[in-house]
Amino acid sequence: AGGMLAGAAGGGLLGAGVGSALPSWELIYAVPGADLDRPASEPSAPDADGRIGSLSLLAGGAQNLGVAENHTDFAWRLGLLADRGDRGDRFSYGVEMGRYLTGPAHRPHQPWPDRDRSSPVWHAGGVAHANLLAGPVKPYLSFGLAYYNWNDDFLGWNTGVGLRLRLGAGADWICEYRYHANLQHLTETEPQLATFLGGVAVTW
């Protein structure tokens, strides 16, 4: 599932790049009944500032929310997003990966109260952002499905809220909170974690 989401997001971003790089198109087929009266020179509605995507690097903290031991440590995440919708202000989707240090965590398949050693959480998968406002200040909601590795490998999900501030024509500042949990061990209390990250996105 994570591979399918990553492939779809990468293909969409590649297609958006091709469309942006080739501004001149020739009509070779028209759907019967289509409106062909619009002059060919009339420009279509642009994305926000002509931007179609962004590459972000965020860093901050990750907290283990499991029953073994609450602990907060360093975390980072790298993301590649494509902007979609009128002026690019409605919806974004893409792929991301991150590494989160959360301290000791109990393995779900081991008997309680044995506590495991501290292990980093690796996370890679797809994500979507729904922007709540348009313009230079964009609060958004996020939801993702991803592969996680935290002592065990499992399919997980994450959801959260964030704020994106435009710094200029080619950069944004992003701050974000997310909650992460698993899908495969639905009866287990772990692994669960929260991330609090901020950083910069390069846009084009």
Accessible surface in RSA format (square Angstrom, percent):
REM  Atomic radii and reference values for relative SASA: ProtOr
REM  Chains: A
REM  Algorithm: Lee & Richards
REM  Probe-radius: 1.40
REM  Slices: 20
REM RES _ NUM      All-atoms   Total-Side   Main-Chain    Non-polar    All polar
REM                ABS   REL    ABS   REL    ABS   REL    ABS   REL    ABS   REL
RES ALA A   1    75.61  69.5  32.88  50.7  42.74  97.2  35.66  50.2  39.95 105.8
RES GLY A   2    14.04  17.3   0.00   N/A  14.04  17.3   8.63  23.7   5.41  12.1
RES GLY A   3    60.24  74.3   0.00   N/A  60.24  74.3  40.72 111.8  19.52  43.7
RES MET A   4   155.18  80.4 139.35  92.2  15.83  37.7 117.20  99.6  37.99  50.3
RES LEU A   5    67.66  37.7  64.67  46.3   2.99   7.5  65.16  45.8   2.50   6.7
RES ALA A   6    37.67  34.6  32.78  50.6   4.89  11.1  33.10  46.6   4.57  12.1
RES GLY A   7    50.13  61.8   0.00   N/A  50.13  61.8  39.70 108.9  10.43  23.4
RES ALA A   8    69.85  64.2  49.76  76.8  20.10  45.7  61.29  86.3   8.56  22.7
RES ALA A   9     6.57   6.0   4.19   6.5   2.38   5.4   4.75   6.7   1.82   4.8
RES GLY A  10    33.34  41.1   0.00   N/A  33.34  41.1  28.14  77.2   5.20  11.6
RES GLY A  11    42.93  52.9   0.00   N/A  42.93  52.9  31.53  86.5  11.40  25.5
RES GLY A  12    25.61  31.6   0.00   N/A  25.61  31.6  19.31  53.0   6.30  14.1
RES LEU A  13    25.96  14.5  23.48  16.8   2.48   6.2  23.48  16.5   2.48   6.7
RES LEU A  14   128.82  71.7 122.35  87.5   6.46  16.3 128.19  90.0   0.62   1.7
RES GLY A  15    42.46  52.4   0.00   N/A  42.46  52.4  33.24  91.2   9.22  20.6
RES ALA A  16    22.71  20.9   7.12  11.0  15.59  35.5  18.16  25.6   4.55  12.1
RES GLY A  17    27.08  33.4   0.00   N/A  27.08  33.4  23.21  63.7   3.88   8.7
RES VAL A  18    71.99  47.4  67.96  61.5   4.04   9.7  71.17  61.8   0.82   2.2
RES GLY A  19    33.28  41.0   0.00   N/A  33.28  41.0  22.99  63.1  10.29  23.0
RES SER A  20    69.24  58.5  39.29  52.4  29.95  69.0  18.48  39.4  50.76  71.1
RES ALA A  21    74.91  68.9  45.98  71.0  28.93  65.8  57.39  80.8  17.52  46.4
RES LEU A  22    93.75  52.2  92.52  66.2   1.23   3.1  93.75  65.8   0.00   0.0
RES PRO A  23   116.31  84.8  85.43  77.9  30.89 112.3  92.80  76.6  23.51 146.1
RES SER A  24   101.65  85.9  77.42 103.3  24.23  55.8  47.95 102.1  53.70  75.2
RES TRP A  25   179.51  72.0 140.20  67.9  39.32  92.3 134.73  71.8  44.79  72.7
RES GLU A  26   150.55  86.4 124.27  94.0  26.29  62.6  48.51  93.8 102.05  83.3
RES LEU A  27   120.69  67.2  89.49  64.0  31.20  78.4  94.97  66.7  25.72  69.2
RES ILE A  28   159.42  90.7 121.13  90.2  38.28  92.3 129.63  93.3  29.79  80.8
RES TYR A  29   158.73  74.1 138.49  78.8  20.24  52.7 116.76  87.7  41.97  51.7
RES ALA A  30    36.24  33.3  16.97  26.2  19.28  43.9  20.97  29.5  15.28  40.5
RES VAL A  31   101.34  66.7  97.41  88.2   3.93   9.5  97.41  84.6   3.93  10.7
RES PRO A  32   115.18  83.9  86.26  78.6  28.92 105.1  97.94  80.9  17.24 107.1
RES GLY A  33    88.28 108.9   0.00   N/A  88.28 108.9  43.80 120.2  44.48  99.6
RES ALA A  34    49.78  45.8  21.93  33.8  27.85  63.3  32.57  45.9  17.21  45.6
RES ASP A  35   115.65  81.0  83.79  83.4  31.86  75.3  44.01 103.6  71.64  71.4
RES LEU A  36   108.99  60.7  79.88  57.2  29.11  73.2  84.37  59.2  24.63  66.3
RES ASP A  37   131.21  91.9 105.34 104.8  25.87  61.2  35.45  83.4  95.76  95.5
RES ARG A  38   130.01  54.6 110.30  56.2  19.71  46.9  43.01  58.8  86.99  52.7
RES PRO A  39    82.01  59.8  70.49  64.3  11.52  41.9  81.96  67.7   0.05   0.3
RES ALA A  40   111.59 102.6  69.49 107.2  42.11  95.8  78.80 111.0  32.79  86.9
RES SER A  41   105.12  88.8  72.28  96.5  32.84  75.6  57.41 122.3  47.71  66.8
RES GLU A  42    81.25  46.6  70.46  53.3  10.79  25.7  26.65  51.5  54.60  44.6
RES PRO A  43   114.86  83.7  93.09  84.9  21.77  79.1 103.11  85.1  11.75  73.0
RES SER A  44    91.00  76.9  70.51  94.1  20.49  47.2  45.16  96.2  45.84  64.2
RES ALA A  45    78.21  71.9  45.16  69.7  33.05  75.2  51.02  71.8  27.19  72.0
RES PRO A  46    82.77  60.3  72.67  66.2  10.10  36.7  82.77  68.3   0.00   0.0
RES ASP A  47    37.73  26.4  32.58  32.4   5.14  12.2   2.45   5.8  35.27  35.2
RES ALA A  48     4.28   3.9   4.18   6.5   0.10   0.2   4.18   5.9   0.10   0.3
RES ASP A  49    83.34  58.4  43.95  43.7  39.39  93.1  26.01  61.2  57.34  57.2
RES GLY A  50    49.27  60.8   0.00   N/A  49.27  60.8  27.52  75.5  21.76  48.7
RES ARG A  51    10.89   4.6  10.16   5.2   0.73   1.7   5.10   7.0   5.79   3.5
RES ILE A  52    22.18  12.6  22.18  16.5   0.00   0.0  22.18  16.0   0.00   0.0
RES GLY A  53     0.01   0.0   0.00   N/A   0.01   0.0   0.00   0.0   0.01   0.0
RES SER A  54     1.67   1.4   1.25   1.7   0.43   1.0   0.00   0.0   1.67   2.3
RES LEU A  55    79.26  44.1  76.71  54.9   2.56   6.4  76.71  53.9   2.56   6.9
RES SER A  56    12.14  10.3  11.36  15.2   0.79   1.8   2.42   5.1   9.72  13.6
RES LEU A  57   105.41  58.7  99.18  71.0   6.24  15.7  99.18  69.7   6.24  16.8
RES LEU A  58     8.44   4.7   8.21   5.9   0.24   0.6   8.44   5.9   0.00   0.0
RES ALA A  59    45.51  41.8  35.80  55.2   9.71  22.1  35.98  50.7   9.53  25.2
RES GLY A  60    30.41  37.5   0.00   N/A  30.41  37.5  25.62  70.3   4.79  10.7
RES GLY A  61    16.44  20.3   0.00   N/A  16.44  20.3  12.27  33.7   4.17   9.4
RES ALA A  62     0.00   0.0   0.00   0.0   0.00   0.0   0.00   0.0   0.00   0.0
RES GLN A  63    50.28  28.1  50.28  36.7   0.00   0.0   0.27   0.6  50.02  37.9
RES ASN A  64     0.00   0.0   0.00   0.0   0.00   0.0   0.00   0.0   0.00   0.0
RES LEU A  65    65.15  36.3  44.24  31.6  20.91  52.6  45.05  31.6  20.10  54.1
RES GLY A  66     8.74  10.8   0.00   N/A   8.74  10.8   0.62   1.7   8.12  18.2
RES VAL A  67    89.60  59.0  64.12  58.1  25.47  61.4  71.66  62.3  17.93  48.6
RES ALA A  68    19.92  18.3   0.18   0.3  19.75  44.9   0.66   0.9  19.26  51.0
RES GLU A  69    60.35  34.6  52.79  39.9   7.56  18.0  27.26  52.7  33.09  27.0
RES ASN A  70   102.46  70.7  76.69  74.1  25.77  62.1  19.59  47.2  82.87  80.1
RES HIS A  71    62.62  34.2  56.53  39.3   6.10  15.6  45.56  47.0  17.06  19.9
RES THR A  72    78.08  55.5  55.12  55.9  22.96  54.7  43.21  58.0  34.87  52.7
RES ASP A  73    56.93  39.9  47.75  47.5   9.18  21.7  10.95  25.8  45.98  45.9
RES PHE A  74   109.32  54.7 103.39  64.0   5.93  15.4 107.12  64.9   2.20   6.3
RES ALA A  75     0.00   0.0   0.00   0.0   0.00   0.0   0.00   0.0   0.00   0.0
RES TRP A  76    67.35  27.0  67.35  32.6   0.00   0.0  54.44  29.0  12.91  20.9
RES ARG A  77     5.45   2.3   5.02   2.6   0.43   1.0   2.15   2.9   3.30   2.0
RES LEU A  78    69.48  38.7  67.64  48.4   1.84   4.6  67.64  47.5   1.84   5.0
RES GLY A  79     8.44  10.4   0.00   N/A   8.44  10.4   7.35  20.2   1.09   2.4
RES LEU A  80    56.98  31.7  54.73  39.2   2.25   5.7  54.73  38.4   2.25   6.1
RES LEU A  81     9.66   5.4   9.66   6.9   0.00   0.0   9.66   6.8   0.00   0.0
RES ALA A  82     1.22   1.1   0.72   1.1   0.50   1.1   0.72   1.0   0.50   1.3
RES ASP A  83    13.13   9.2   9.21   9.2   3.92   9.3   0.31   0.7  12.81  12.8
RES ARG A  84   125.40  52.7 122.81  62.6   2.59   6.2  15.38  21.0 110.02  66.7
RES GLY A  85    36.58  45.1   0.00   N/A  36.58  45.1  22.40  61.5  14.19  31.8
RES ASP A  86    73.10  51.2  57.36  57.1  15.74  37.2  23.38  55.0  49.72  49.6
RES ARG A  87   113.56  47.7 111.76  57.0   1.80   4.3  38.00  51.9  75.56  45.8
RES GLY A  88     1.50   1.8   0.00   N/A   1.50   1.8   0.80   2.2   0.70   1.6
RES ASP A  89    14.47  10.1  10.48  10.4   3.98   9.4   4.99  11.7   9.47   9.4
RES ARG A  90   154.29  64.8 145.38  74.1   8.92  21.2  49.74  68.0 104.55  63.4
RES PHE A  91    83.87  42.0  83.87  51.9   0.00   0.0  83.87  50.8   0.00   0.0
RES SER A  92     3.34   2.8   3.34   4.5   0.00   0.0   0.63   1.3   2.70   3.8
RES TYR A  93    46.56  21.7  46.43  26.4   0.13   0.3  35.40  26.6  11.16  13.8
RES GLY A  94     4.22   5.2   0.00   N/A   4.22   5.2   2.62   7.2   1.59   3.6
RES VAL A  95    36.48  24.0  36.06  32.6   0.42   1.0  36.06  31.3   0.42   1.1
RES GLU A  96    15.01   8.6   5.56   4.2   9.45  22.5   5.72  11.1   9.29   7.6
RES MET A  97    75.35  39.0  75.29  49.8   0.06   0.1  40.20  34.2  35.15  46.6
RES GLY A  98     0.00   0.0   0.00   N/A   0.00   0.0   0.00   0.0   0.00   0.0
RES ARG A  99    75.33  31.6  74.04  37.7   1.29   3.1   8.72  11.9  66.62  40.4
RES TYR A 100     0.00   0.0   0.00   0.0   0.00   0.0   0.00   0.0   0.00   0.0
RES LEU A 101    51.18  28.5  50.94  36.4   0.24   0.6  51.18  35.9   0.00   0.0
RES THR A 102     0.17   0.1   0.00   0.0   0.17   0.4   0.00   0.0   0.17   0.3
RES GLY A 103     3.32   4.1   0.00   N/A   3.32   4.1   2.76   7.6   0.55   1.2
RES PRO A 104    30.45  22.2  30.45  27.8   0.00   0.0  30.45  25.1   0.00   0.0
RES ALA A 105     2.89   2.7   2.89   4.5   0.00   0.0   2.89   4.1   0.00   0.0
RES HIS A 106    18.10   9.9  15.68  10.9   2.41   6.2  10.91  11.2   7.19   8.4
RES ARG A 107    56.76  23.8  56.55  28.8   0.21   0.5   0.77   1.1  56.00  33.9
RES PRO A 108    27.98  20.4  11.84  10.8  16.14  58.7  14.76  12.2  13.22  82.2
RES HIS A 109   116.85  63.9  80.67  56.1  36.17  92.5  73.89  76.1  42.96  50.0
RES GLN A 110    63.12  35.3  56.79  41.5   6.33  15.1  12.70  27.0  50.42  38.2
RES PRO A 111    99.64  72.6  87.02  79.3  12.62  45.9  98.71  81.5   0.93   5.8
RES TRP A 112   141.67  56.9 115.21  55.8  26.46  62.1  92.59  49.4  49.07  79.6
RES PRO A 113    98.63  71.9  85.39  77.8  13.24  48.1  85.39  70.5  13.24  82.3
RES ASP A 114    84.39  59.1  78.86  78.5   5.53  13.1  23.08  54.3  61.31  61.1
RES ARG A 115   146.04  61.3 112.10  57.1  33.94  80.8  19.56  26.7 126.49  76.7
RES ASP A 116    21.14  14.8  13.51  13.4   7.63  18.0   4.15   9.8  16.99  16.9
RES ARG A 117   165.62  69.5 151.61  77.3  14.01  33.3  74.29 101.5  91.32  55.3
RES SER A 118    60.06  50.8  42.70  57.0  17.36  40.0  28.02  59.7  32.04  44.9
RES SER A 119     9.07   7.7   8.28  11.0   0.79   1.8   7.74  16.5   1.32   1.9
RES PRO A 120    37.77  27.5  35.53  32.4   2.25   8.2  35.53  29.3   2.25  14.0
RES VAL A 121     0.00   0.0   0.00   0.0   0.00   0.0   0.00   0.0   0.00   0.0
RES TRP A 122    95.41  38.3  95.41  46.2   0.00   0.0  79.95  42.6  15.46  25.1
RES HIS A 123     1.81   1.0   0.22   0.2   1.59   4.1   0.00   0.0   1.81   2.1
RES ALA A 124    44.46  40.9  41.79  64.5   2.67   6.1  42.02  59.2   2.44   6.5
RES GLY A 125     6.86   8.5   0.00   N/A   6.86   8.5   4.65  12.8   2.21   4.9
RES GLY A 126     4.19   5.2   0.00   N/A   4.19   5.2   3.66  10.1   0.53   1.2
RES VAL A 127     9.37   6.2   1.57   1.4   7.80  18.8   4.37   3.8   5.00  13.6
RES ALA A 128    32.08  29.5  29.82  46.0   2.27   5.2  29.96  42.2   2.12   5.6
RES HIS A 129    11.88   6.5  11.86   8.2   0.02   0.1   9.39   9.7   2.50   2.9
RES ALA A 130    45.80  42.1  44.59  68.8   1.21   2.7  44.59  62.8   1.21   3.2
RES ASN A 131    25.54  17.6   6.16   5.9  19.38  46.7   0.00   0.0  25.54  24.7
RES LEU A 132   101.70  56.6  74.36  53.2  27.35  68.7  78.32  55.0  23.38  62.9
RES LEU A 133   109.00  60.7 103.11  73.8   5.89  14.8 109.00  76.6   0.00   0.0
RES ALA A 134    69.68  64.1  42.27  65.2  27.41  62.3  42.45  59.8  27.23  72.1
RES GLY A 135    20.76  25.6   0.00   N/A  20.76  25.6  19.96  54.8   0.79   1.8
RES PRO A 136    80.08  58.4  77.95  71.1   2.13   7.7  78.24  64.6   1.84  11.4
RES VAL A 137    74.52  49.0  71.89  65.1   2.63   6.3  71.89  62.5   2.63   7.1
RES LYS A 138    11.92   5.8  11.92   7.3   0.00   0.0   4.69   4.2   7.23   7.7
RES PRO A 139    33.91  24.7  33.91  30.9   0.00   0.0  33.91  28.0   0.00   0.0
RES TYR A 140     2.82   1.3   1.56   0.9   1.26   3.3   1.33   1.0   1.49   1.8
RES LEU A 141    86.63  48.2  85.08  60.9   1.55   3.9  85.20  59.8   1.43   3.8
RES SER A 142     3.99   3.4   0.00   0.0   3.99   9.2   1.94   4.1   2.05   2.9
RES PHE A 143   105.82  52.9 103.03  63.8   2.79   7.3 103.03  62.5   2.79   8.0
RES GLY A 144     2.80   3.5   0.00   N/A   2.80   3.5   2.80   7.7   0.00   0.0
RES LEU A 145    53.24  29.6  51.92  37.1   1.31   3.3  51.92  36.5   1.31   3.5
RES ALA A 146     0.00   0.0   0.00   0.0   0.00   0.0   0.00   0.0   0.00   0.0
RES TYR A 147   102.31  47.8 101.96  58.0   0.35   0.9  83.21  62.5  19.10  23.5
RES TYR A 148     1.33   0.6   1.33   0.8   0.00   0.0   1.33   1.0   0.00   0.0
RES ASN A 149    48.31  33.3  48.31  46.7   0.00   0.0   5.55  13.4  42.76  41.3
RES TRP A 150     7.43   3.0   2.12   1.0   5.31  12.5   2.01   1.1   5.42   8.8
RES ASN A 151    37.13  25.6   3.79   3.7  33.34  80.3   9.49  22.8  27.63  26.7
RES ASP A 152    36.77  25.8  32.27  32.1   4.50  10.6  17.57  41.4  19.19  19.1
RES ASP A 153    88.24  61.8  65.75  65.4  22.49  53.2  21.69  51.0  66.55  66.4
RES PHE A 154     9.14   4.6   4.01   2.5   5.13  13.4   8.83   5.4   0.32   0.9
RES LEU A 155    55.27  30.8  52.06  37.2   3.21   8.1  53.32  37.4   1.95   5.3
RES GLY A 156     0.00   0.0   0.00   N/A   0.00   0.0   0.00   0.0   0.00   0.0
RES TRP A 157    66.31  26.6  66.31  32.1   0.00   0.0  56.97  30.4   9.33  15.1
RES ASN A 158     0.00   0.0   0.00   0.0   0.00   0.0   0.00   0.0   0.00   0.0
RES THR A 159    52.03  37.0  51.33  52.0   0.70   1.7  29.98  40.3  22.05  33.3
RES GLY A 160     9.99  12.3   0.00   N/A   9.99  12.3   7.81  21.4   2.18   4.9
RES VAL A 161    81.95  53.9  81.20  73.5   0.76   1.8  81.20  70.6   0.76   2.1
RES GLY A 162    12.40  15.3   0.00   N/A  12.40  15.3   7.35  20.2   5.05  11.3
RES LEU A 163    57.68  32.1  57.67  41.3   0.00   0.0  57.67  40.5   0.00   0.0
RES ARG A 164    16.06   6.7  15.83   8.1   0.22   0.5   7.91  10.8   8.15   4.9
RES LEU A 165    59.00  32.9  59.00  42.2   0.00   0.0  59.00  41.4   0.00   0.0
RES ARG A 166    65.79  27.6  40.87  20.8  24.92  59.3  16.78  22.9  49.00  29.7
RES LEU A 167   109.83  61.2  71.81  51.4  38.01  95.6  76.02  53.4  33.80  91.0
RES GLY A 168    32.77  40.4   0.00   N/A  32.77  40.4  32.46  89.1   0.30   0.7
RES ALA A 169    89.35  82.2  67.14 103.6  22.21  50.5  70.86  99.8  18.49  49.0
RES GLY A 170    35.53  43.8   0.00   N/A  35.53  43.8  23.71  65.1  11.82  26.5
RES ALA A 171    28.44  26.2  28.41  43.8   0.04   0.1  28.41  40.0   0.04   0.1
RES ASP A 172     1.67   1.2   1.67   1.7   0.00   0.0   0.36   0.8   1.32   1.3
RES TRP A 173    97.68  39.2  97.68  47.3   0.00   0.0  83.62  44.6  14.06  22.8
RES ILE A 174     6.27   3.6   6.27   4.7   0.00   0.0   6.27   4.5   0.00   0.0
RES CYS A 175    49.11  37.1  48.24  53.8   0.87   2.0  21.16  53.6  27.94  30.1
RES GLU A 176    14.00   8.0   2.31   1.7  11.70  27.8   4.81   9.3   9.20   7.5
RES TYR A 177    85.05  39.7  83.43  47.5   1.62   4.2  60.00  45.1  25.05  30.9
RES ARG A 178     3.72   1.6   3.48   1.8   0.24   0.6   0.10   0.1   3.62   2.2
RES TYR A 179    57.67  26.9  57.67  32.8   0.00   0.0  41.98  31.5  15.68  19.3
RES HIS A 180     0.57   0.3   0.57   0.4   0.00   0.0   0.57   0.6   0.00   0.0
RES ALA A 181    10.67   9.8   8.38  12.9   2.30   5.2  10.01  14.1   0.66   1.7
RES ASN A 182    12.28   8.5   8.44   8.2   3.85   9.3   0.00   0.0  12.28  11.9
RES LEU A 183    66.20  36.9  55.55  39.7  10.65  26.8  55.55  39.0  10.65  28.7
RES GLN A 184   110.77  61.9  78.04  57.0  32.73  77.9  27.61  58.8  83.16  63.1
RES HIS A 185    72.49  39.6  67.94  47.2   4.55  11.6  46.95  48.4  25.54  29.7
RES LEU A 186   137.10  76.4 103.83  74.3  33.27  83.6 106.42  74.7  30.68  82.6
RES THR A 187   134.35  95.6  99.62 101.0  34.72  82.8  85.64 115.0  48.70  73.6
RES GLU A 188    70.03  40.2  55.04  41.6  14.99  35.7   3.31   6.4  66.72  54.5
RES THR A 189    73.44  52.2  69.66  70.6   3.77   9.0  62.20  83.5  11.24  17.0
RES GLU A 190     6.19   3.6   4.98   3.8   1.21   2.9   4.88   9.4   1.31   1.1
RES PRO A 191     8.87   6.5   8.18   7.5   0.69   2.5   8.18   6.8   0.69   4.3
RES GLN A 192    43.85  24.5  43.85  32.0   0.00   0.0   5.31  11.3  38.54  29.2
RES LEU A 193     1.99   1.1   1.99   1.4   0.00   0.0   1.99   1.4   0.00   0.0
RES ALA A 194     2.47   2.3   2.47   3.8   0.00   0.0   2.47   3.5   0.00   0.0
RES THR A 195     0.82   0.6   0.65   0.7   0.17   0.4   0.00   0.0   0.82   1.2
RES PHE A 196    97.15  48.6  91.34  56.6   5.81  15.1  92.57  56.1   4.58  13.1
RES LEU A 197     7.68   4.3   0.35   0.3   7.32  18.4   3.17   2.2   4.51  12.1
RES GLY A 198    20.29  25.0   0.00   N/A  20.29  25.0   9.51  26.1  10.78  24.1
RES GLY A 199     9.31  11.5   0.00   N/A   9.31  11.5   9.31  25.6   0.00   0.0
RES VAL A 200    66.84  44.0  61.43  55.6   5.41  13.0  61.43  53.4   5.41  14.7
RES ALA A 201     0.00   0.0   0.00   0.0   0.00   0.0   0.00   0.0   0.00   0.0
RES VAL A 202    87.01  57.3  87.01  78.8   0.00   0.0  87.01  75.6   0.00   0.0
RES THR A 203     9.84   7.0   0.60   0.6   9.24  22.0   0.60   0.8   9.24  14.0
RES TRP A 204   116.17  46.6  95.06  46.0  21.12  49.6 104.80  55.9  11.38  18.5
END  Absolute sums over single chains surface
CHAIN  1 A    10994.3       8569.5       2424.8       7291.6       3702.8
END  Absolute sums over all chains
TOTAL         10994.3       8569.5       2424.8       7291.6       3702.8
